[in-house]
Amino acid sequence: MDSHTARFAFVRNHPVMTFFVITFLIGYIAELSLFFTRISVFGSIAASSSSLAGILTAALYGKKELKRLFVVQAQFRGVGWSYLVALLLPPTLVAGAILVNMLFGHPFPASVVENWKLIIPMFFLFLTQGEEIGWRGFALPHLVKNTRPLTATLIIGGVWACWQLPLYFLPGFIQHDIAQASGFVVTFVIYSTLVVAASVIFSWLSLRSKNSLVPAIITHGVLNVCVWYFQYQNTHAYGGLTMLIALSLLWVVAAVLVSVTSPIFRTQDAALFRRRLSQPSIREVAEPAQI
């Protein structure tokens, strides 16, 4: 056992636990600092805490793990329609939720048609502020070594939802805006449902692309653009919580369909994904992906 391995034996034996603890420490400290100082840089640190924790934990785990973490961010692997799903699924679900909201007699908000020229710049901005390096880049591959992929995905979704708890009390975040209008408990349940369902979709796209982060990063970026553009947290403009409830349920439907139909989530033995944790190679790009 080399000196690095001996020194950080706990990290190597409990990588996911270490990652979760570091994520919460960075995130909560940054959010508390933001609350008391109102310095915006702390908000950026909080938003990126999972990625920062993933990089730090990978560095403690070993050089090969750190290299793997950076490689999977840039490799386009899997079939092309994964990227089409990544781009189109979030706006399609938002459009469906708006339709449901209108069927319940609520208006189509005028704010939706504003600032459309900023969609592409905002998309690239959100890509640089992603959380996927931590959740899907580090935690997911390590969790599927010992648990079923769907179980690993739900664990990450639940932790991800709890990680956002301070945001319900910080002005300027959408969780706070909704909680102010509808109450903390109702907002937490609805929004956490959306987060866990989104975690299933993000993880599915990553796993079926042989642990490439690109599809998950794209989907997360598009989802954040939808939050910014459609502003579905604006319960006044949408006439109440119907829009957000409909959106959460549509994400749940998509997550259930993926969970039931995809062989990735029906695989009881994680050995398939354990083999995919080896160092990525350029040749793998041309290989067919698991649906």
VOTORRO-247504 format. One record per residue (C-alpha): chain; x, z, y; residue number from 1. Coordinates in pm, 1 decimal, padded with zeros to 6 digits. Layout:
<pts>
chain=A&xx=X&zz=Z&yy=Y&n=NUM
...
</pts>
This chain:
<pts>
chain=A&xx=00000.0&zz=00000.0&yy=00000.0&n=1
chain=A&xx=00154.8&zz=-00106.5&yy=00335.9&n=2
chain=A&xx=00162.4&zz=00117.2&yy=00641.9&n=3
chain=A&xx=-00131.7&zz=-00060.6&yy=00809.0&n=4
chain=A&xx=-00350.6&zz=-00025.4&yy=00500.3&n=5
chain=A&xx=-00263.6&zz=00340.3&yy=00456.4&n=6
chain=A&xx=-00319.1&zz=00419.6&yy=00822.3&n=7
chain=A&xx=-00661.7&zz=00259.8&yy=00835.9&n=8
chain=A&xx=-00778.5&zz=00326.6&yy=00480.1&n=9
chain=A&xx=-01113.1&zz=00460.5&yy=00604.7&n=10
chain=A&xx=-01183.2&zz=00135.9&yy=00791.4&n=11
chain=A&xx=-01105.5&zz=-00070.2&yy=00481.7&n=12
chain=A&xx=-01322.6&zz=00151.9&yy=00263.0&n=13
chain=A&xx=-01609.8&zz=00177.4&yy=00513.1&n=14
chain=A&xx=-01585.3&zz=-00129.6&yy=00740.5&n=15
chain=A&xx=-01955.8&zz=-00159.7&yy=00821.5&n=16
chain=A&xx=-01997.4&zz=00209.7&yy=00901.0&n=17
chain=A&xx=-01690.4&zz=00193.0&yy=01124.3&n=18
chain=A&xx=-01828.4&zz=-00113.3&yy=01299.2&n=19
chain=A&xx=-02167.7&zz=00047.7&yy=01361.2&n=20
chain=A&xx=-02011.0&zz=00364.7&yy=01504.3&n=21
chain=A&xx=-01780.3&zz=00171.6&yy=01738.5&n=22
chain=A&xx=-02066.9&zz=-00054.7&yy=01847.6&n=23
chain=A&xx=-02284.3&zz=00241.7&yy=01942.8&n=24
chain=A&xx=-01997.1&zz=00420.1&yy=02118.2&n=25
chain=A&xx=-01904.9&zz=00119.9&yy=02331.4&n=26
chain=A&xx=-02266.4&zz=00024.6&yy=02398.7&n=27
chain=A&xx=-02400.4&zz=00368.9&yy=02483.2&n=28
chain=A&xx=-02101.0&zz=00467.2&yy=02698.9&n=29
chain=A&xx=-02129.2&zz=00138.6&yy=02891.0&n=30
chain=A&xx=-02505.3&zz=00179.5&yy=02932.6&n=31
chain=A&xx=-02469.4&zz=00537.9&yy=03057.3&n=32
chain=A&xx=-02204.3&zz=00420.0&yy=03301.1&n=33
chain=A&xx=-02436.8&zz=00143.8&yy=03417.9&n=34
chain=A&xx=-02721.8&zz=00393.1&yy=03463.1&n=35
chain=A&xx=-02517.6&zz=00624.5&yy=03686.4&n=36
chain=A&xx=-02304.0&zz=00370.3&yy=03875.4&n=37
chain=A&xx=-02517.8&zz=00051.1&yy=03880.7&n=38
chain=A&xx=-02193.9&zz=-00147.9&yy=03841.7&n=39
chain=A&xx=-02296.1&zz=-00471.5&yy=03671.6&n=40
chain=A&xx=-01976.8&zz=-00509.1&yy=03467.8&n=41
chain=A&xx=-02090.5&zz=-00218.2&yy=03251.0&n=42
chain=A&xx=-02402.2&zz=-00419.4&yy=03164.9&n=43
chain=A&xx=-02184.0&zz=-00706.5&yy=03041.8&n=44
chain=A&xx=-01974.9&zz=-00465.6&yy=02834.1&n=45
chain=A&xx=-02289.5&zz=-00313.7&yy=02684.6&n=46
chain=A&xx=-02431.7&zz=-00657.2&yy=02600.2&n=47
chain=A&xx=-02105.4&zz=-00753.4&yy=02428.3&n=48
chain=A&xx=-02043.9&zz=-00417.7&yy=02259.2&n=49
chain=A&xx=-02118.9&zz=-00546.1&yy=01909.2&n=50
chain=A&xx=-01875.0&zz=-00834.5&yy=01949.8&n=51
chain=A&xx=-01608.6&zz=-00605.9&yy=02096.6&n=52
chain=A&xx=-01663.6&zz=-00362.2&yy=01809.4&n=53
chain=A&xx=-01643.6&zz=-00644.7&yy=01555.8&n=54
chain=A&xx=-01310.4&zz=-00762.8&yy=01693.6&n=55
chain=A&xx=-01170.2&zz=-00408.7&yy=01708.9&n=56
chain=A&xx=-01286.9&zz=-00320.1&yy=01357.5&n=57
chain=A&xx=-01148.1&zz=-00646.9&yy=01220.7&n=58
chain=A&xx=-00813.5&zz=-00573.2&yy=01385.8&n=59
chain=A&xx=-00807.2&zz=-00229.1&yy=01222.3&n=60
chain=A&xx=-00914.3&zz=-00380.9&yy=00890.1&n=61
chain=A&xx=-00624.3&zz=-00626.3&yy=00883.0&n=62
chain=A&xx=-00478.5&zz=-00945.1&yy=01026.6&n=63
chain=A&xx=-00650.9&zz=-01171.5&yy=00773.4&n=64
chain=A&xx=-00991.4&zz=-01030.0&yy=00862.6&n=65
chain=A&xx=-00926.3&zz=-01074.5&yy=01233.5&n=66
chain=A&xx=-00821.4&zz=-01436.2&yy=01174.1&n=67
chain=A&xx=-01133.7&zz=-01500.9&yy=00963.7&n=68
chain=A&xx=-01354.4&zz=-01356.5&yy=01235.9&n=69
chain=A&xx=-01219.8&zz=-01596.4&yy=01496.3&n=70
chain=A&xx=-01220.7&zz=-01898.2&yy=01263.5&n=71
chain=A&xx=-01591.1&zz=-01867.8&yy=01172.4&n=72
chain=A&xx=-01688.6&zz=-01888.7&yy=01540.5&n=73
chain=A&xx=-01561.3&zz=-02241.8&yy=01576.3&n=74
chain=A&xx=-01623.8&zz=-02403.4&yy=01237.8&n=75
chain=A&xx=-01923.2&zz=-02633.9&yy=01206.6&n=76
chain=A&xx=-02021.9&zz=-02597.5&yy=00841.9&n=77
chain=A&xx=-02335.0&zz=-02680.4&yy=00647.4&n=78
chain=A&xx=-02586.8&zz=-02959.2&yy=00696.5&n=79
chain=A&xx=-02700.8&zz=-03095.4&yy=01030.3&n=80
chain=A&xx=-03060.0&zz=-02976.4&yy=01018.3&n=81
chain=A&xx=-02940.5&zz=-02615.3&yy=01038.4&n=82
chain=A&xx=-02830.3&zz=-02689.6&yy=01393.0&n=83
chain=A&xx=-03157.4&zz=-02866.4&yy=01465.8&n=84
chain=A&xx=-03345.3&zz=-02554.8&yy=01353.8&n=85
chain=A&xx=-03114.2&zz=-02343.4&yy=01567.5&n=86
chain=A&xx=-03197.9&zz=-02546.7&yy=01876.7&n=87
chain=A&xx=-03572.1&zz=-02599.4&yy=01825.9&n=88
chain=A&xx=-03706.2&zz=-02289.8&yy=01652.2&n=89
chain=A&xx=-03703.1&zz=-02041.2&yy=01945.9&n=90
chain=A&xx=-03879.3&zz=-02270.1&yy=02198.9&n=91
chain=A&xx=-04126.4&zz=-02382.7&yy=01930.5&n=92
chain=A&xx=-04224.1&zz=-02022.0&yy=01857.5&n=93
chain=A&xx=-04251.6&zz=-01946.6&yy=02229.5&n=94
chain=A&xx=-04477.1&zz=-02249.6&yy=02276.5&n=95
chain=A&xx=-04692.7&zz=-02128.0&yy=01987.3&n=96
chain=A&xx=-04716.7&zz=-01780.9&yy=02139.6&n=97
chain=A&xx=-04817.3&zz=-01925.3&yy=02478.1&n=98
chain=A&xx=-05090.6&zz=-02127.7&yy=02303.6&n=99
chain=A&xx=-05218.9&zz=-01814.7&yy=02128.5&n=100
chain=A&xx=-05210.6&zz=-01628.5&yy=02459.5&n=101
chain=A&xx=-05418.1&zz=-01902.3&yy=02625.8&n=102
chain=A&xx=-05665.9&zz=-01902.6&yy=02335.9&n=103
chain=A&xx=-05729.2&zz=-01537.1&yy=02418.2&n=104
chain=A&xx=-05825.5&zz=-01643.1&yy=02770.5&n=105
chain=A&xx=-05500.9&zz=-01561.0&yy=02949.4&n=106
chain=A&xx=-05351.6&zz=-01800.1&yy=03207.2&n=107
chain=A&xx=-05050.9&zz=-02025.5&yy=03170.8&n=108
chain=A&xx=-04800.5&zz=-01863.1&yy=03411.4&n=109
chain=A&xx=-04683.0&zz=-02082.9&yy=03697.8&n=110
chain=A&xx=-04331.7&zz=-01935.0&yy=03671.6&n=111
chain=A&xx=-04276.5&zz=-02121.1&yy=03343.3&n=112
chain=A&xx=-04235.4&zz=-02457.6&yy=03517.0&n=113
chain=A&xx=-03983.3&zz=-02329.5&yy=03774.3&n=114
chain=A&xx=-03601.8&zz=-02354.1&yy=03756.1&n=115
chain=A&xx=-03603.9&zz=-02603.1&yy=03468.6&n=116
chain=A&xx=-03286.7&zz=-02768.0&yy=03602.4&n=117
chain=A&xx=-03094.7&zz=-02447.3&yy=03525.6&n=118
chain=A&xx=-03180.0&zz=-02443.1&yy=03154.1&n=119
chain=A&xx=-02859.3&zz=-02610.6&yy=03031.8&n=120
chain=A&xx=-02621.5&zz=-02407.1&yy=03255.0&n=121
chain=A&xx=-02797.6&zz=-02086.2&yy=03150.3&n=122
chain=A&xx=-02770.8&zz=-02187.0&yy=02784.5&n=123
chain=A&xx=-02392.5&zz=-02214.6&yy=02806.2&n=124
chain=A&xx=-02378.4&zz=-01890.1&yy=03002.6&n=125
chain=A&xx=-02570.4&zz=-01706.5&yy=02731.0&n=126
chain=A&xx=-02346.1&zz=-01855.7&yy=02461.6&n=127
chain=A&xx=-02050.9&zz=-01673.0&yy=02617.4&n=128
chain=A&xx=-02236.1&zz=-01340.0&yy=02613.8&n=129
chain=A&xx=-02338.1&zz=-01342.3&yy=02250.2&n=130
chain=A&xx=-02345.6&zz=-01052.5&yy=02006.2&n=131
chain=A&xx=-02305.1&zz=-01257.6&yy=01690.4&n=132
chain=A&xx=-01931.7&zz=-01192.6&yy=01643.2&n=133
chain=A&xx=-02021.6&zz=-00838.0&yy=01549.3&n=134
chain=A&xx=-02359.5&zz=-00854.7&yy=01374.3&n=135
chain=A&xx=-02328.7&zz=-01177.2&yy=01177.0&n=136
chain=A&xx=-01954.5&zz=-01237.7&yy=01208.5&n=137
chain=A&xx=-01826.8&zz=-00901.0&yy=01085.3&n=138
chain=A&xx=-02107.6&zz=-00680.6&yy=00952.0&n=139
chain=A&xx=-02306.1&zz=-00934.6&yy=00748.5&n=140
chain=A&xx=-02019.8&zz=-01068.4&yy=00530.7&n=141
chain=A&xx=-01909.9&zz=-00714.6&yy=00446.4&n=142
chain=A&xx=-02261.2&zz=-00590.7&yy=00371.3&n=143
chain=A&xx=-02338.4&zz=-00874.6&yy=00129.7&n=144
chain=A&xx=-02040.0&zz=-00771.4&yy=-00080.5&n=145
chain=A&xx=-02238.0&zz=-00473.9&yy=-00208.9&n=146
chain=A&xx=-02603.2&zz=-00539.9&yy=-00123.0&n=147
chain=A&xx=-02854.2&zz=-00820.0&yy=-00155.8&n=148
chain=A&xx=-02841.2&zz=-01063.2&yy=00138.9&n=149
chain=A&xx=-03195.9&zz=-00982.1&yy=00249.9&n=150
chain=A&xx=-03125.8&zz=-00608.3&yy=00235.7&n=151
chain=A&xx=-02808.5&zz=-00658.4&yy=00438.7&n=152
chain=A&xx=-03002.6&zz=-00861.9&yy=00692.6&n=153
chain=A&xx=-03273.7&zz=-00597.1&yy=00732.0&n=154
chain=A&xx=-03012.5&zz=-00321.3&yy=00770.7&n=155
chain=A&xx=-02846.0&zz=-00515.5&yy=01051.2&n=156
chain=A&xx=-03184.3&zz=-00583.5&yy=01212.5&n=157
chain=A&xx=-03279.4&zz=-00215.2&yy=01205.5&n=158
chain=A&xx=-02946.1&zz=-00102.1&yy=01348.8&n=159
chain=A&xx=-02962.5&zz=-00378.4&yy=01608.8&n=160
chain=A&xx=-03307.3&zz=-00257.2&yy=01717.2&n=161
chain=A&xx=-03186.4&zz=00105.1&yy=01746.8&n=162
chain=A&xx=-02875.4&zz=-00006.6&yy=01935.8&n=163
chain=A&xx=-03108.3&zz=-00132.6&yy=02210.0&n=164
chain=A&xx=-03277.6&zz=00206.6&yy=02263.7&n=165
chain=A&xx=-03106.4&zz=00288.6&yy=02597.9&n=166
chain=A&xx=-03219.5&zz=-00047.1&yy=02738.7&n=167
chain=A&xx=-03579.1&zz=00079.1&yy=02743.8&n=168
chain=A&xx=-03475.3&zz=00325.1&yy=03014.7&n=169
chain=A&xx=-03245.2&zz=00102.9&yy=03223.4&n=170
chain=A&xx=-03408.5&zz=-00093.7&yy=03508.4&n=171
chain=A&xx=-03334.8&zz=-00465.3&yy=03496.3&n=172
chain=A&xx=-03356.3&zz=-00506.6&yy=03119.5&n=173
chain=A&xx=-03661.7&zz=-00670.5&yy=02965.2&n=174
chain=A&xx=-03717.6&zz=-00376.0&yy=02732.1&n=175
chain=A&xx=-03749.2&zz=-00147.8&yy=03036.0&n=176
chain=A&xx=-03984.6&zz=-00386.9&yy=03214.1&n=177
chain=A&xx=-04221.3&zz=-00403.7&yy=02916.9&n=178
chain=A&xx=-04202.8&zz=-00028.5&yy=02852.0&n=179
chain=A&xx=-04293.3&zz=00042.5&yy=03215.1&n=180
chain=A&xx=-04607.8&zz=-00166.9&yy=03180.1&n=181
chain=A&xx=-04713.4&zz=-00078.6&yy=02824.9&n=182
chain=A&xx=-04543.6&zz=00243.9&yy=02724.7&n=183
chain=A&xx=-04226.7&zz=00315.5&yy=02524.8&n=184
chain=A&xx=-04372.0&zz=00353.9&yy=02174.2&n=185
chain=A&xx=-04579.4&zz=00035.4&yy=02180.4&n=186
chain=A&xx=-04295.7&zz=-00162.6&yy=02333.8&n=187
chain=A&xx=-04036.7&zz=-00030.5&yy=02088.9&n=188
chain=A&xx=-04251.4&zz=-00118.7&yy=01787.1&n=189
chain=A&xx=-04333.1&zz=-00470.6&yy=01908.0&n=190
chain=A&xx=-03985.6&zz=-00554.6&yy=02032.9&n=191
chain=A&xx=-03810.2&zz=-00404.8&yy=01729.3&n=192
chain=A&xx=-04032.8&zz=-00617.7&yy=01505.7&n=193
chain=A&xx=-03915.2&zz=-00923.6&yy=01695.5&n=194
chain=A&xx=-03550.6&zz=-00814.8&yy=01668.6&n=195
chain=A&xx=-03561.9&zz=-00754.5&yy=01292.2&n=196
chain=A&xx=-03741.0&zz=-01085.6&yy=01230.1&n=197
chain=A&xx=-03487.8&zz=-01268.8&yy=01447.4&n=198
chain=A&xx=-03208.7&zz=-01100.6&yy=01251.3&n=199
chain=A&xx=-03346.2&zz=-01256.6&yy=00931.7&n=200
chain=A&xx=-03342.4&zz=-01605.1&yy=01085.2&n=201
chain=A&xx=-02996.1&zz=-01566.2&yy=01240.3&n=202
chain=A&xx=-02849.7&zz=-01433.5&yy=00914.0&n=203
chain=A&xx=-03014.6&zz=-01706.3&yy=00709.2&n=204
chain=A&xx=-02864.3&zz=-01976.1&yy=00930.7&n=205
chain=A&xx=-02521.8&zz=-01814.7&yy=00907.4&n=206
chain=A&xx=-02528.1&zz=-01763.0&yy=00529.8&n=207
chain=A&xx=-02658.6&zz=-02108.7&yy=00446.3&n=208
chain=A&xx=-02380.5&zz=-02252.3&yy=00664.4&n=209
chain=A&xx=-02119.9&zz=-02069.2&yy=00452.2&n=210
chain=A&xx=-02077.1&zz=-01783.1&yy=00697.5&n=211
chain=A&xx=-02028.3&zz=-02009.6&yy=00999.0&n=212
chain=A&xx=-02137.4&zz=-01833.6&yy=01316.2&n=213
chain=A&xx=-02215.6&zz=-02150.6&yy=01508.5&n=214
chain=A&xx=-02585.4&zz=-02186.3&yy=01408.7&n=215
chain=A&xx=-02654.2&zz=-01816.3&yy=01472.4&n=216
chain=A&xx=-02477.1&zz=-01829.8&yy=01809.9&n=217
chain=A&xx=-02678.7&zz=-02136.8&yy=01909.8&n=218
chain=A&xx=-03010.8&zz=-01982.0&yy=01803.8&n=219
chain=A&xx=-02932.7&zz=-01657.0&yy=01983.0&n=220
chain=A&xx=-02832.0&zz=-01847.3&yy=02295.2&n=221
chain=A&xx=-03150.8&zz=-02056.3&yy=02291.1&n=222
chain=A&xx=-03358.8&zz=-01740.7&yy=02238.3&n=223
chain=A&xx=-03194.9&zz=-01577.3&yy=02540.3&n=224
chain=A&xx=-03264.7&zz=-01888.8&yy=02748.0&n=225
chain=A&xx=-03630.7&zz=-01865.1&yy=02641.9&n=226
chain=A&xx=-03637.1&zz=-01502.0&yy=02755.8&n=227
chain=A&xx=-03495.4&zz=-01603.9&yy=03092.9&n=228
chain=A&xx=-03706.0&zz=-01918.7&yy=03139.8&n=229
chain=A&xx=-04045.7&zz=-01823.0&yy=02997.3&n=230
chain=A&xx=-04019.3&zz=-01457.5&yy=03106.4&n=231
chain=A&xx=-04255.9&zz=-01346.3&yy=02833.9&n=232
chain=A&xx=-04173.7&zz=-00984.4&yy=02918.3&n=233
chain=A&xx=-04382.4&zz=-01032.7&yy=03235.6&n=234
chain=A&xx=-04701.7&zz=-00874.9&yy=03104.8&n=235
chain=A&xx=-04874.5&zz=-00923.4&yy=03441.4&n=236
chain=A&xx=-04816.8&zz=-01300.5&yy=03446.9&n=237
chain=A&xx=-04925.5&zz=-01338.5&yy=03082.8&n=238
chain=A&xx=-05227.3&zz=-01111.2&yy=03119.7&n=239
chain=A&xx=-05104.7&zz=-00829.0&yy=02896.7&n=240
chain=A&xx=-04917.7&zz=-00784.4&yy=02568.4&n=241
chain=A&xx=-05089.0&zz=-01067.6&yy=02381.0&n=242
chain=A&xx=-04802.3&zz=-01307.9&yy=02447.5&n=243
chain=A&xx=-04533.3&zz=-01070.2&yy=02322.8&n=244
chain=A&xx=-04735.3&zz=-00962.1&yy=02018.9&n=245
chain=A&xx=-04803.0&zz=-01324.7&yy=01924.5&n=246
chain=A&xx=-04436.1&zz=-01413.7&yy=01963.4&n=247
chain=A&xx=-04326.0&zz=-01121.0&yy=01746.2&n=248
chain=A&xx=-04576.4&zz=-01214.4&yy=01476.0&n=249
chain=A&xx=-04463.3&zz=-01578.5&yy=01478.6&n=250
chain=A&xx=-04101.9&zz=-01467.0&yy=01429.6&n=251
chain=A&xx=-04220.8&zz=-01247.1&yy=01142.8&n=252
chain=A&xx=-04401.5&zz=-01542.9&yy=00982.6&n=253
chain=A&xx=-04084.9&zz=-01754.7&yy=01010.4&n=254
chain=A&xx=-03873.7&zz=-01472.6&yy=00866.2&n=255
chain=A&xx=-04112.3&zz=-01418.3&yy=00573.0&n=256
chain=A&xx=-04120.4&zz=-01791.2&yy=00492.7&n=257
chain=A&xx=-03741.0&zz=-01803.8&yy=00491.7&n=258
chain=A&xx=-03714.9&zz=-01487.1&yy=00281.5&n=259
chain=A&xx=-03958.4&zz=-01617.2&yy=00020.4&n=260
chain=A&xx=-03842.6&zz=-01978.7&yy=-00002.9&n=261
chain=A&xx=-03465.4&zz=-01964.9&yy=00049.8&n=262
chain=A&xx=-03247.3&zz=-01919.6&yy=-00261.8&n=263
chain=A&xx=-03003.7&zz=-01729.8&yy=-00041.9&n=264
chain=A&xx=-03243.9&zz=-01440.7&yy=-00002.6&n=265
chain=A&xx=-03373.8&zz=-01465.5&yy=-00359.6&n=266
chain=A&xx=-03021.0&zz=-01422.3&yy=-00500.5&n=267
chain=A&xx=-02992.8&zz=-01076.0&yy=-00655.0&n=268
chain=A&xx=-02621.0&zz=-01100.0&yy=-00717.9&n=269
chain=A&xx=-02406.0&zz=-01115.8&yy=-00403.6&n=270
chain=A&xx=-02111.5&zz=-01272.7&yy=-00589.4&n=271
chain=A&xx=-02195.6&zz=-01614.2&yy=-00444.4&n=272
chain=A&xx=-02143.1&zz=-01484.6&yy=-00093.4&n=273
chain=A&xx=-01844.4&zz=-01272.0&yy=-00190.3&n=274
chain=A&xx=-01662.3&zz=-01592.4&yy=-00282.2&n=275
chain=A&xx=-01745.2&zz=-01734.8&yy=00060.3&n=276
chain=A&xx=-01558.5&zz=-01452.0&yy=00233.9&n=277
chain=A&xx=-01226.6&zz=-01612.1&yy=00149.0&n=278
chain=A&xx=-01035.2&zz=-01783.7&yy=00425.6&n=279
chain=A&xx=-01232.2&zz=-02088.3&yy=00550.1&n=280
chain=A&xx=-01070.3&zz=-02425.0&yy=00502.8&n=281
chain=A&xx=-01127.0&zz=-02758.7&yy=00669.6&n=282
chain=A&xx=-01224.1&zz=-02914.8&yy=00336.2&n=283
chain=A&xx=-01526.8&zz=-02686.7&yy=00307.7&n=284
chain=A&xx=-01687.6&zz=-02856.2&yy=00605.4&n=285
chain=A&xx=-01771.0&zz=-03157.6&yy=00391.7&n=286
chain=A&xx=-01915.6&zz=-02955.3&yy=00103.0&n=287
chain=A&xx=-02295.4&zz=-02927.3&yy=00064.5&n=288
chain=A&xx=-02447.8&zz=-02601.2&yy=00187.8&n=289
chain=A&xx=-02687.9&zz=-02369.2&yy=00007.5&n=290
chain=A&xx=-03039.7&zz=-02412.6&yy=00137.0&n=291
</pts>
